[in-house]
Amino acid sequence: MAGFAAVIGTLIAFNILISRSLSSDFLGSFPFLNAGLVFLVVFLISGAGNAINDYFDIKIDSINRPERPIPSGRVKAKEALYFSYSLFSIGTLLAFYINIVCGLIALFNSLLLVLYAKTLKGTPLLGNLSIGYLTGSVFLFGASVFGPEGIEALSVLFLLAALAITAREIVKDIEDMGGDSLEGAETLPLRVGAKKAGYLAVLIGFLAVLLSPLPYFMSILGFRYLYLVFLADLGFLAAIIQLFVQNNPTKSSKMFKIAMFFALIAFIAGV
């Protein structure tokens, strides 16, 4: 899914730059080869992030999910570590093959994924912000096929995605407070309390909803985006109601996920 989202970023940036006629380089056909490489890079680095996450979560998974590859003994811890480093390396090299901007983003995100798995995951708010950035940066990476101009063109979509994901990550931490407490994790809800963490999630979610029409008014996406993103906004508002009125973080997290799916559809339809 992350790979497909990156290709969507490439497509949107291409259409924006064509319409703006920023450079004669964008007067040609869609760069299918680079779009394919974008998908592959995100696919590989996302896989590497999952593998390195499993490596650092051995103790927790051995208690909560003993059937996973490393705790069950099907995969050795060192094998998972070397496998993740291999995927990070191949993905980053392919990104540099596209251009220097893609390479730098891939390198930074790879390092951040390792840092997240090792340290940031248990750091209040910073872990949530890291996931928000990493998810939103998928669109930026797809757009970086066209260099800095592409990144500038999709900066608003990056911001919207990062805000929505950060809000959902905080809600997920509220949902997992019981298990995280037993495991000794240091999440935002455990540090400041579920109510204060919920207020922050609502604030970030509302900000995403308020800013959601910007791609239309900035002529980045068309009217179909505005119509479908309204449905996504309703989903975000429903998630907020589930969190505060119904006091149901589990259902709120699911509603956030559904809303983000509609937002992705809106991005595609608005091209």
C-alpha angles and dihedrals in degrees: 000000000000090000092052091047089054091053088050086055090053092050094048093047091049092053093046094050092045090054092047093044090215093162140006086238088076096055093084131079127295111287098244094170094053091043089055090049090049090055092048094048093051091044092053098043092045088052090049090052091053092048095049088047090056090049094056093040096057095116095046093044092048087064104033102028110018090163092070117111100260101039090044091055095240090117127031117232093238090050090055091048094050091044091054092048089051092053092046090051097047093045093049093047091051089050092054088050088061093050142304094267092055090046094052093048091049092048093048093046091048092053091045091052090054091047091048093052092046103038120347096062090073095041116102113249095343089079091050092047091049092056090045091053095043093051095045092045089065087078091046091051092053090049093047088076082086095046126234092339090061092049091050091050093055100036092107093053089049090053094049093048093046092051094048094047093046091052092050092047090056090049090050089053089053089050092051098044094115096053094038090053092053091048092050094243119162106222128161096255090050091049101045103013133261094273097055092042088050091053090054092048090051092048092052092043092051090049090054090050093048092049095043096095091056096092089058096045090046088053091241094122133020135246094277087064091055091052096048096040087058087063089049090051090053088054091052091049090049089052090052091050091050090053100047108020099034095028089222110136091172093060090039090057090051091049090051089053093050091047091052090052090055089047090055090049088050090053090052095044093048094059 
